[in-house]
Amino acid sequence: GGGGGGGSTDMMTVRATIKNVGAPWDNWVTPILLAVGSASDVTGKKASDGLEALAESGDTAGLSDEWRAAGATQVVTLKGVNDVILPGESVYADLEVMAGSDTHVVMATMVLPSNDAFVLAGARVEPGSSASVSTIYDAGTEANDEAATTTPPLSMTGGAEGSDTDDLVAVHTGYNDPNSPPGGDGFRAASLARSAPLLEVTFEAINNCNPVNGGWGRGTVDYHDDDDDDAGHHRHHRRTSHRLVSTAGWSYNLGHDDDDDDE
């Protein structure tokens, strides 16, 4: 940043941190596309090719190009520890903004598990502020059959796509059976028609004159799912993982938890 007067032209670094604030066993999201720019209202419109690819497979490349063509800057894809961002995990980007300016960011990500559910939201960049995101949209481009063979992340080994549809983007009405999300017990808290926030973005000023251009950060899980049963026995969670890679290039470890009592 510069010295005396002309404060309006001083550049500052603002860290935008996006956290999956879902409960344990809640929805995952794919790598998040973030940019400096304005979020447009897509409800009631046909999804663009880039938005369709993001909503069906988590692929950010096409939408990234569309955003740049529309004037967005500092476009970056934020990946979690295993690419996907699980409940409790955070990712961040350091943005260069003009101090005191009315700057906004836009973010988009596929919501898992689903056929073509996504988040698209904007927020004003203001250090010390935060905004939560709870609305999930249906791209209207793939039938919501929720089958294990067509629904990421369950379908990533087979990679089959569901049946194409030609509907307009709408707020998601939820899983076919809200009490039994696809993926079984591992997603037992998942919900596509929700009032509870799924993502939260926070902004903080960073005293850093040399940020990594287009860099992305990885966060850590900061909730602990250490259960104590009624007898007070501590239960261990052992995770068996299999790394799978999607056609969009992101990957994750699919596993199951084996609970052991200390008896």
Secondary structure, 3 states (H helix, E strand, C coil): CCCCCCHHHCEEEEEEEEEECCCCCCCEECCEEEEECCCCCCCCCCCCHHHHHHHHHCCCHHHHHHHHHCCCEEEEEECECCECECCCCEEEEEEEEECCCCCEEEEEEEEECCCCEEEEEEEECCCCCEEEECCCEECCCECCCCCCCCCCCCCCCCCCCCCECCCCCEECCCCCCCCCCCCHHHHCCCCCCCCCCCEEEEEEEECCCCCCCCCCEECCCCCCCCCECCCCCEEEEEEEEEEEECCCCCEEEEEEEEEEECC
